[in-house]
């Protein structure tokens, strides 16, 4: 479980209070010829168990809506780099997050990080201006993608075995595979509820918009935000990396990471189904 700002201050000291992202992982590119810098802004939400079907579905809708906005602003308009993406991410330990990724040959990681943070704020304003029907369309698109039929027998077999293998780490209480998990997940994105007993509780496009904005505010813009930045410098910027070594909140070695991990709690590993 990544620390919020208050928890980071307790680990690293009061100096991290001035940082929008209190924990930063830094590294230098291995190749001498590497010209690119990169940043991944990682904003942790909660465990799959805590989010449940509805929370995970809302996170999927945000990821679907965010990609085009991030690409248009950070790549097309600001021309920060060739690779720009925004997406939802599942991590080891049953965690979930929303990430913004930029790779650039002309901008250093701290500046890339700052532009990512400004886009996160801008995208909130964009969503506020979207009509409710836009949210309904995005939900329908995510649902259609989830329910896309397998083309090959190997794909169908892989999906079934995947459900079986997902039960392996759990206790006997969760040993029954949920073969209709994807369908139940998709039901959440069917506005108006499922007449045949699905799990959807979102009735209207207006309600979906409200839930998306509340989710975004809670996890990505509040004082409780659990944000971590991963910066990779090209070889020409190694001096900047060296200057940051040992600063509060900067993780630049295995020892630094181990120290931070000893202060962190674990997320619930129970499944969300």
GUBA-521167 format. One record per residue (C-alpha): chain; residue number from 1; x, y, z. Coordinates in Angstrom, 3 decimals, always signed. Each point is the difference from the previous one (the first is absolute). Last residue first. Layout:
% GUBA-521167
<site mol="A" seq="NUM" X="X" Y="Y" Z="Z"/>
...
//
This chain:
% GUBA-521167
<site mol="A" seq="273" X="-16.078" Y="-11.718" Z="-6.370"/>
<site mol="A" seq="272" X="+2.484" Y="+2.651" Z="+1.128"/>
<site mol="A" seq="271" X="+2.687" Y="-2.517" Z="+0.938"/>
<site mol="A" seq="270" X="+1.607" Y="+0.094" Z="+3.467"/>
<site mol="A" seq="269" X="+3.543" Y="+1.396" Z="-0.074"/>
<site mol="A" seq="268" X="-0.629" Y="+2.956" Z="+2.317"/>
<site mol="A" seq="267" X="+2.734" Y="+2.617" Z="-0.510"/>
<site mol="A" seq="266" X="+3.203" Y="-0.138" Z="+2.012"/>
<site mol="A" seq="265" X="+1.335" Y="+2.733" Z="+2.263"/>
<site mol="A" seq="264" X="+3.172" Y="+1.982" Z="-0.662"/>
<site mol="A" seq="263" X="+2.803" Y="+1.044" Z="+2.316"/>
<site mol="A" seq="262" X="+2.379" Y="-2.881" Z="-0.792"/>
<site mol="A" seq="261" X="-0.560" Y="+0.694" Z="-3.693"/>
<site mol="A" seq="260" X="+1.622" Y="+3.423" Z="+0.340"/>
<site mol="A" seq="259" X="+3.254" Y="-1.414" Z="+1.357"/>
<site mol="A" seq="258" X="+0.088" Y="-2.735" Z="-2.635"/>
<site mol="A" seq="257" X="-0.446" Y="+2.530" Z="-2.773"/>
<site mol="A" seq="256" X="+2.878" Y="+2.144" Z="+1.277"/>
<site mol="A" seq="255" X="+2.255" Y="-3.054" Z="+0.337"/>
<site mol="A" seq="254" X="-0.846" Y="-1.113" Z="-3.531"/>
<site mol="A" seq="253" X="+1.141" Y="+3.379" Z="-1.261"/>
<site mol="A" seq="252" X="-1.318" Y="+3.313" Z="-1.348"/>
<site mol="A" seq="251" X="-3.131" Y="+0.632" Z="+2.070"/>
<site mol="A" seq="250" X="-0.479" Y="+3.757" Z="+0.451"/>
<site mol="A" seq="249" X="-2.385" Y="+0.910" Z="+2.828"/>
<site mol="A" seq="248" X="+2.561" Y="+2.019" Z="+1.925"/>
<site mol="A" seq="247" X="+3.134" Y="+0.663" Z="-2.104"/>
<site mol="A" seq="246" X="+2.688" Y="-2.685" Z="+0.141"/>
<site mol="A" seq="245" X="+0.683" Y="-0.071" Z="-3.724"/>
<site mol="A" seq="244" X="-1.520" Y="+3.057" Z="-1.672"/>
<site mol="A" seq="243" X="+3.278" Y="+1.516" Z="-1.193"/>
<site mol="A" seq="242" X="+1.035" Y="-3.322" Z="-1.534"/>
<site mol="A" seq="241" X="-3.144" Y="-0.083" Z="-2.148"/>
<site mol="A" seq="240" X="+0.652" Y="+3.532" Z="-1.195"/>
<site mol="A" seq="239" X="+3.589" Y="-0.924" Z="-0.856"/>
<site mol="A" seq="238" X="-1.292" Y="-3.025" Z="-1.936"/>
<site mol="A" seq="237" X="-1.836" Y="+2.270" Z="-2.447"/>
<site mol="A" seq="236" X="+2.154" Y="-0.873" Z="-3.033"/>
<site mol="A" seq="235" X="-0.446" Y="-3.692" Z="+0.789"/>
<site mol="A" seq="234" X="-3.764" Y="+0.124" Z="-0.429"/>
<site mol="A" seq="233" X="-2.089" Y="+0.368" Z="+3.135"/>
<site mol="A" seq="232" X="-2.787" Y="-2.341" Z="+1.143"/>
<site mol="A" seq="231" X="-2.592" Y="+1.360" Z="+2.412"/>
<site mol="A" seq="230" X="-2.649" Y="-2.015" Z="+1.858"/>
<site mol="A" seq="229" X="-2.528" Y="+2.160" Z="+1.832"/>
<site mol="A" seq="228" X="-2.154" Y="-1.098" Z="+2.908"/>
<site mol="A" seq="227" X="-3.416" Y="+1.316" Z="+0.976"/>
<site mol="A" seq="226" X="-2.254" Y="-1.166" Z="+2.831"/>
<site mol="A" seq="225" X="-2.526" Y="+2.843" Z="+0.067"/>
<site mol="A" seq="224" X="-1.323" Y="+0.669" Z="+3.511"/>
<site mol="A" seq="223" X="+0.220" Y="+3.784" Z="-0.473"/>
<site mol="A" seq="222" X="-2.543" Y="-0.422" Z="-2.800"/>
<site mol="A" seq="221" X="+0.552" Y="+0.198" Z="-3.762"/>
<site mol="A" seq="220" X="+0.546" Y="-3.515" Z="-1.366"/>
<site mol="A" seq="219" X="-1.749" Y="-2.468" Z="+2.317"/>
<site mol="A" seq="218" X="-2.959" Y="+1.862" Z="+1.443"/>
<site mol="A" seq="217" X="-0.492" Y="+2.553" Z="-2.764"/>
<site mol="A" seq="216" X="+0.086" Y="-2.621" Z="-2.742"/>
<site mol="A" seq="215" X="-2.429" Y="-2.305" Z="+1.823"/>
<site mol="A" seq="214" X="-2.399" Y="+2.890" Z="+0.626"/>
<site mol="A" seq="213" X="+0.220" Y="+1.029" Z="-3.650"/>
<site mol="A" seq="212" X="-0.690" Y="-3.546" Z="-1.204"/>
<site mol="A" seq="211" X="-2.908" Y="-0.461" Z="+2.433"/>
<site mol="A" seq="210" X="-1.678" Y="+3.249" Z="-1.103"/>
<site mol="A" seq="209" X="+0.424" Y="-0.873" Z="-3.680"/>
<site mol="A" seq="208" X="-1.535" Y="-3.440" Z="+0.590"/>
<site mol="A" seq="207" X="-2.955" Y="+1.543" Z="+1.836"/>
<site mol="A" seq="206" X="-0.654" Y="+2.378" Z="-2.902"/>
<site mol="A" seq="205" X="+0.225" Y="-2.890" Z="-2.474"/>
<site mol="A" seq="204" X="-2.747" Y="-1.757" Z="+1.948"/>
<site mol="A" seq="203" X="-0.682" Y="-3.100" Z="+2.127"/>
<site mol="A" seq="202" X="+3.324" Y="-1.065" Z="+1.431"/>
<site mol="A" seq="201" X="-0.644" Y="-2.965" Z="+2.339"/>
<site mol="A" seq="200" X="+1.228" Y="-2.719" Z="-2.308"/>
<site mol="A" seq="199" X="+0.567" Y="-3.459" Z="+1.504"/>
<site mol="A" seq="198" X="-2.157" Y="-2.015" Z="-2.358"/>
<site mol="A" seq="197" X="-3.300" Y="-1.622" Z="+0.972"/>
<site mol="A" seq="196" X="-1.803" Y="-0.523" Z="-3.279"/>
<site mol="A" seq="195" X="-1.266" Y="+3.564" Z="-0.429"/>
<site mol="A" seq="194" X="+3.575" Y="+1.287" Z="+0.048"/>
<site mol="A" seq="193" X="+0.237" Y="+3.556" Z="+1.225"/>
<site mol="A" seq="192" X="-0.974" Y="+3.262" Z="-1.653"/>
<site mol="A" seq="191" X="+3.414" Y="+0.612" Z="-1.477"/>
<site mol="A" seq="190" X="+1.874" Y="-3.111" Z="-1.068"/>
<site mol="A" seq="189" X="+3.540" Y="+0.739" Z="+1.192"/>
<site mol="A" seq="188" X="-0.429" Y="-2.080" Z="+3.160"/>
<site mol="A" seq="187" X="-1.156" Y="-2.863" Z="-2.214"/>
<site mol="A" seq="186" X="+3.456" Y="-0.094" Z="-1.622"/>
<site mol="A" seq="185" X="+1.552" Y="-1.156" Z="+3.286"/>
<site mol="A" seq="184" X="-2.668" Y="-2.696" Z="+0.291"/>
<site mol="A" seq="183" X="+0.841" Y="-1.137" Z="-3.543"/>
<site mol="A" seq="182" X="+3.716" Y="+0.018" Z="+0.814"/>
<site mol="A" seq="181" X="-0.547" Y="-2.049" Z="+3.170"/>
<site mol="A" seq="180" X="-2.174" Y="-2.605" Z="-1.745"/>
<site mol="A" seq="179" X="+2.475" Y="-2.829" Z="+0.615"/>
<site mol="A" seq="178" X="+0.302" Y="+0.812" Z="+3.682"/>
<site mol="A" seq="177" X="+2.360" Y="-2.773" Z="+1.075"/>
<site mol="A" seq="176" X="-0.900" Y="-1.660" Z="+3.323"/>
<site mol="A" seq="175" X="+3.018" Y="+0.020" Z="+2.329"/>
<site mol="A" seq="174" X="-0.838" Y="+3.252" Z="+1.786"/>
<site mol="A" seq="173" X="-0.928" Y="-1.357" Z="+3.458"/>
<site mol="A" seq="172" X="+2.719" Y="-2.644" Z="-0.332"/>
<site mol="A" seq="171" X="+2.630" Y="+2.717" Z="+0.397"/>
<site mol="A" seq="170" X="+1.404" Y="+1.990" Z="-2.892"/>
<site mol="A" seq="169" X="+3.231" Y="-0.148" Z="-2.020"/>
<site mol="A" seq="168" X="-1.381" Y="-2.674" Z="-2.394"/>
<site mol="A" seq="167" X="-3.381" Y="+1.622" Z="-0.795"/>
<site mol="A" seq="166" X="+1.362" Y="+2.097" Z="-2.877"/>
<site mol="A" seq="165" X="+1.247" Y="-3.227" Z="-1.603"/>
<site mol="A" seq="164" X="-3.565" Y="-1.169" Z="-0.641"/>
<site mol="A" seq="163" X="-1.050" Y="+3.312" Z="-1.560"/>
<site mol="A" seq="162" X="+3.064" Y="-0.017" Z="-2.236"/>
<site mol="A" seq="161" X="-0.704" Y="-3.589" Z="-0.992"/>
<site mol="A" seq="160" X="-3.372" Y="+1.128" Z="-1.338"/>
<site mol="A" seq="159" X="+1.466" Y="+2.997" Z="-1.845"/>
<site mol="A" seq="158" X="+2.795" Y="-2.102" Z="-1.500"/>
<site mol="A" seq="157" X="-2.497" Y="-2.608" Z="-1.222"/>
<site mol="A" seq="156" X="-2.020" Y="+2.716" Z="-1.733"/>
<site mol="A" seq="155" X="+3.121" Y="+1.523" Z="-1.570"/>
<site mol="A" seq="154" X="+1.277" Y="-3.413" Z="-1.113"/>
<site mol="A" seq="153" X="-3.342" Y="-0.677" Z="-1.696"/>
<site mol="A" seq="152" X="+0.604" Y="+3.071" Z="-2.155"/>
<site mol="A" seq="151" X="-2.201" Y="+3.020" Z="-0.647"/>
<site mol="A" seq="150" X="-1.029" Y="+0.753" Z="+3.572"/>
<site mol="A" seq="149" X="-3.042" Y="+2.260" Z="+0.100"/>
<site mol="A" seq="148" X="+0.289" Y="+3.630" Z="+1.054"/>
<site mol="A" seq="147" X="-1.866" Y="+0.412" Z="+3.276"/>
<site mol="A" seq="146" X="+2.663" Y="+2.114" Z="+1.714"/>
<site mol="A" seq="145" X="+0.442" Y="+2.216" Z="-3.061"/>
<site mol="A" seq="144" X="-3.736" Y="+0.545" Z="-0.278"/>
<site mol="A" seq="143" X="-0.159" Y="+0.980" Z="+3.681"/>
<site mol="A" seq="142" X="+2.846" Y="+2.508" Z="-0.400"/>
<site mol="A" seq="141" X="-1.785" Y="+1.543" Z="-2.987"/>
<site mol="A" seq="140" X="-3.340" Y="+0.131" Z="+1.835"/>
<site mol="A" seq="139" X="+1.630" Y="+1.717" Z="+2.969"/>
<site mol="A" seq="138" X="+1.614" Y="+2.532" Z="-2.329"/>
<site mol="A" seq="137" X="-3.336" Y="+0.731" Z="-1.661"/>
<site mol="A" seq="136" X="-1.721" Y="+0.427" Z="+3.384"/>
<site mol="A" seq="135" X="+2.717" Y="+2.400" Z="+1.102"/>
<site mol="A" seq="134" X="-0.464" Y="+2.070" Z="-3.150"/>
<site mol="A" seq="133" X="-3.775" Y="+0.034" Z="+0.567"/>
<site mol="A" seq="132" X="+0.557" Y="+1.718" Z="+3.334"/>
<site mol="A" seq="131" X="+1.274" Y="+3.077" Z="-1.868"/>
<site mol="A" seq="130" X="+3.731" Y="+0.718" Z="+0.358"/>
<site mol="A" seq="129" X="+0.827" Y="+3.305" Z="+1.691"/>
<site mol="A" seq="128" X="+0.927" Y="-1.534" Z="+3.363"/>
<site mol="A" seq="127" X="+2.043" Y="-2.566" Z="-1.906"/>
<site mol="A" seq="126" X="+2.111" Y="+2.750" Z="-1.547"/>
<site mol="A" seq="125" X="+0.515" Y="+1.658" Z="+3.370"/>
<site mol="A" seq="124" X="+1.298" Y="-3.263" Z="+1.468"/>
<site mol="A" seq="123" X="+2.209" Y="-0.395" Z="-3.060"/>
<site mol="A" seq="122" X="+1.667" Y="+3.320" Z="+0.740"/>
<site mol="A" seq="121" X="+0.983" Y="-1.025" Z="+3.526"/>
<site mol="A" seq="120" X="+1.579" Y="-3.252" Z="-1.200"/>
<site mol="A" seq="119" X="+1.597" Y="+1.992" Z="-2.858"/>
<site mol="A" seq="118" X="+1.737" Y="+2.261" Z="+2.507"/>
<site mol="A" seq="117" X="+1.405" Y="-3.036" Z="+1.789"/>
<site mol="A" seq="116" X="+1.290" Y="-1.459" Z="-3.267"/>
<site mol="A" seq="115" X="+1.660" Y="+3.328" Z="-0.840"/>
<site mol="A" seq="114" X="+1.796" Y="+0.016" Z="+3.358"/>
<site mol="A" seq="113" X="+1.206" Y="-3.571" Z="-0.503"/>
<site mol="A" seq="112" X="+1.373" Y="+0.816" Z="-3.431"/>
<site mol="A" seq="111" X="+1.849" Y="+2.968" Z="+1.496"/>
<site mol="A" seq="110" X="+1.562" Y="-2.182" Z="+2.692"/>
<site mol="A" seq="109" X="+0.847" Y="-2.682" Z="-2.629"/>
<site mol="A" seq="108" X="+1.990" Y="+2.249" Z="-2.381"/>
<site mol="A" seq="107" X="-1.455" Y="+1.113" Z="-3.336"/>
<site mol="A" seq="106" X="+1.341" Y="-0.389" Z="-3.560"/>
<site mol="A" seq="105" X="+0.350" Y="-3.747" Z="-0.519"/>
<site mol="A" seq="104" X="-3.345" Y="-0.818" Z="+1.583"/>
<site mol="A" seq="103" X="-1.928" Y="-2.989" Z="+1.323"/>
<site mol="A" seq="102" X="-3.272" Y="+0.728" Z="+1.797"/>
<site mol="A" seq="101" X="-2.218" Y="-2.273" Z="+2.109"/>
<site mol="A" seq="100" X="-3.056" Y="+0.929" Z="+2.058"/>
<site mol="A" seq="99" X="-1.238" Y="-2.733" Z="+2.325"/>
<site mol="A" seq="98" X="-3.212" Y="-0.849" Z="+1.850"/>
<site mol="A" seq="97" X="+0.442" Y="-2.621" Z="+2.679"/>
<site mol="A" seq="96" X="-1.116" Y="-3.333" Z="+1.368"/>
<site mol="A" seq="95" X="+1.454" Y="-2.254" Z="+2.687"/>
<site mol="A" seq="94" X="-0.521" Y="-3.747" Z="+0.490"/>
<site mol="A" seq="93" X="+3.547" Y="-0.503" Z="+1.336"/>
<site mol="A" seq="92" X="+1.710" Y="+0.360" Z="-3.370"/>
<site mol="A" seq="91" X="-1.505" Y="+2.736" Z="-2.132"/>
<site mol="A" seq="90" X="-3.077" Y="+0.619" Z="-2.130"/>
<site mol="A" seq="89" X="+0.173" Y="+3.034" Z="-2.276"/>
<site mol="A" seq="88" X="-2.454" Y="+2.493" Z="-1.436"/>
<site mol="A" seq="87" X="+1.220" Y="+2.073" Z="-2.910"/>
<site mol="A" seq="86" X="+1.456" Y="+3.267" Z="-1.232"/>
<site mol="A" seq="85" X="+2.504" Y="+0.008" Z="-2.859"/>
<site mol="A" seq="84" X="+2.623" Y="+2.123" Z="-1.699"/>
<site mol="A" seq="83" X="+2.882" Y="-1.270" Z="-2.158"/>
<site mol="A" seq="82" X="+1.487" Y="+2.311" Z="-2.629"/>
<site mol="A" seq="81" X="+0.935" Y="+2.742" Z="+2.424"/>
<site mol="A" seq="80" X="-0.832" Y="+3.289" Z="+1.619"/>
<site mol="A" seq="79" X="-1.713" Y="+1.459" Z="-3.045"/>
<site mol="A" seq="78" X="-2.118" Y="+2.374" Z="+2.122"/>
<site mol="A" seq="77" X="-3.010" Y="-0.065" Z="-2.324"/>
<site mol="A" seq="76" X="+0.181" Y="-3.427" Z="-1.669"/>
<site mol="A" seq="75" X="+1.917" Y="-1.930" Z="+2.667"/>
<site mol="A" seq="74" X="-1.069" Y="+1.287" Z="+3.402"/>
<site mol="A" seq="73" X="-3.421" Y="+1.426" Z="-0.832"/>
<site mol="A" seq="72" X="-1.327" Y="-2.298" Z="-2.741"/>
<site mol="A" seq="71" X="+1.555" Y="-3.151" Z="+1.443"/>
<site mol="A" seq="70" X="-1.277" Y="+0.767" Z="+3.499"/>
<site mol="A" seq="69" X="-3.525" Y="+0.745" Z="-1.243"/>
<site mol="A" seq="68" X="-0.107" Y="-3.080" Z="-2.240"/>
<site mol="A" seq="67" X="+1.110" Y="-2.304" Z="+2.811"/>
<site mol="A" seq="66" X="-2.217" Y="+1.404" Z="+2.744"/>
<site mol="A" seq="65" X="-3.424" Y="-1.225" Z="-1.080"/>
<site mol="A" seq="64" X="+0.855" Y="-3.705" Z="-0.032"/>
<site mol="A" seq="63" X="+2.001" Y="+0.256" Z="+3.210"/>
<site mol="A" seq="62" X="-2.871" Y="+1.796" Z="+1.725"/>
<site mol="A" seq="61" X="-2.470" Y="-2.667" Z="-1.171"/>
<site mol="A" seq="60" X="+2.260" Y="-2.781" Z="+1.269"/>
<site mol="A" seq="59" X="+0.273" Y="+1.687" Z="+3.417"/>
<site mol="A" seq="58" X="-3.784" Y="+0.191" Z="+0.145"/>
<site mol="A" seq="57" X="-0.206" Y="-3.729" Z="-0.725"/>
<site mol="A" seq="56" X="+2.522" Y="-0.803" Z="+2.722"/>
<site mol="A" seq="55" X="-1.994" Y="+2.058" Z="+2.497"/>
<site mol="A" seq="54" X="-3.278" Y="-1.673" Z="-0.953"/>
<site mol="A" seq="53" X="+1.266" Y="-3.581" Z="+0.059"/>
<site mol="A" seq="52" X="+1.704" Y="+0.373" Z="+3.354"/>
<site mol="A" seq="51" X="+2.313" Y="+2.877" Z="+0.876"/>
<site mol="A" seq="50" X="+1.073" Y="-1.351" Z="+3.391"/>
<site mol="A" seq="49" X="+0.551" Y="-3.559" Z="-1.272"/>
<site mol="A" seq="48" X="+1.840" Y="+1.247" Z="-3.089"/>
<site mol="A" seq="47" X="+2.360" Y="+1.864" Z="+2.293"/>
<site mol="A" seq="46" X="-0.016" Y="+3.788" Z="+0.033"/>
<site mol="A" seq="45" X="+0.736" Y="+3.029" Z="-2.191"/>
<site mol="A" seq="44" X="+3.714" Y="+0.494" Z="-0.569"/>
<site mol="A" seq="43" X="+1.168" Y="+2.934" Z="-2.073"/>
<site mol="A" seq="42" X="+3.069" Y="-0.848" Z="-2.094"/>
<site mol="A" seq="41" X="+1.675" Y="+2.751" Z="-2.029"/>
<site mol="A" seq="40" X="+2.311" Y="-1.775" Z="-2.418"/>
<site mol="A" seq="39" X="+2.837" Y="+2.147" Z="-1.249"/>
<site mol="A" seq="38" X="+2.491" Y="-0.430" Z="-2.822"/>
<site mol="A" seq="37" X="+3.250" Y="+1.351" Z="-1.389"/>
<site mol="A" seq="36" X="+1.199" Y="-0.954" Z="-3.458"/>
<site mol="A" seq="35" X="+3.441" Y="+0.251" Z="-1.569"/>
<site mol="A" seq="34" X="+1.264" Y="-3.517" Z="+0.717"/>
<site mol="A" seq="33" X="+3.482" Y="-0.402" Z="-1.517"/>
<site mol="A" seq="32" X="+1.744" Y="-0.821" Z="+3.271"/>
<site mol="A" seq="31" X="-2.584" Y="-2.706" Z="+0.655"/>
<site mol="A" seq="30" X="-1.052" Y="-0.721" Z="+3.581"/>
<site mol="A" seq="29" X="-2.328" Y="+2.974" Z="+0.388"/>
<site mol="A" seq="28" X="+0.445" Y="+1.719" Z="+3.365"/>
<site mol="A" seq="27" X="-2.403" Y="-0.612" Z="+2.873"/>
<site mol="A" seq="26" X="-2.341" Y="+1.920" Z="+2.292"/>
<site mol="A" seq="25" X="-2.993" Y="-1.005" Z="+2.117"/>
<site mol="A" seq="24" X="-1.851" Y="+3.013" Z="+1.393"/>
<site mol="A" seq="23" X="-2.164" Y="+0.104" Z="+3.141"/>
<site mol="A" seq="22" X="-1.632" Y="+3.250" Z="+1.175"/>
<site mol="A" seq="21" X="-1.681" Y="+0.877" Z="-3.317"/>
<site mol="A" seq="20" X="-1.346" Y="+3.532" Z="+0.407"/>
<site mol="A" seq="19" X="+3.183" Y="+0.758" Z="+1.923"/>
<site mol="A" seq="18" X="+0.002" Y="+2.771" Z="+2.621"/>
<site mol="A" seq="17" X="-0.855" Y="-2.417" Z="+2.824"/>
<site mol="A" seq="16" X="+2.963" Y="-2.235" Z="-0.869"/>
<site mol="A" seq="15" X="+2.352" Y="+2.073" Z="+2.161"/>
<site mol="A" seq="14" X="-2.020" Y="-0.910" Z="+3.110"/>
<site mol="A" seq="13" X="+1.779" Y="-3.326" Z="+0.390"/>
<site mol="A" seq="12" X="+0.507" Y="-3.172" Z="-2.022"/>
<site mol="A" seq="11" X="-2.288" Y="-2.559" Z="+1.649"/>
<site mol="A" seq="10" X="-2.416" Y="+2.252" Z="+1.908"/>
<site mol="A" seq="9" X="-0.042" Y="+2.451" Z="-2.881"/>
<site mol="A" seq="8" X="-0.850" Y="-2.866" Z="-2.349"/>
<site mol="A" seq="7" X="-2.967" Y="-0.925" Z="+2.218"/>
<site mol="A" seq="6" X="-1.359" Y="+3.545" Z="-0.160"/>
<site mol="A" seq="5" X="+0.537" Y="+0.152" Z="-3.775"/>
<site mol="A" seq="4" X="-1.727" Y="-3.307" Z="-0.754"/>
<site mol="A" seq="3" X="+2.044" Y="-3.178" Z="+0.231"/>
<site mol="A" seq="2" X="-0.179" Y="-2.886" Z="-2.503"/>
<site mol="A" seq="1" X="-1.667" Y="-3.203" Z="+1.171"/>
//
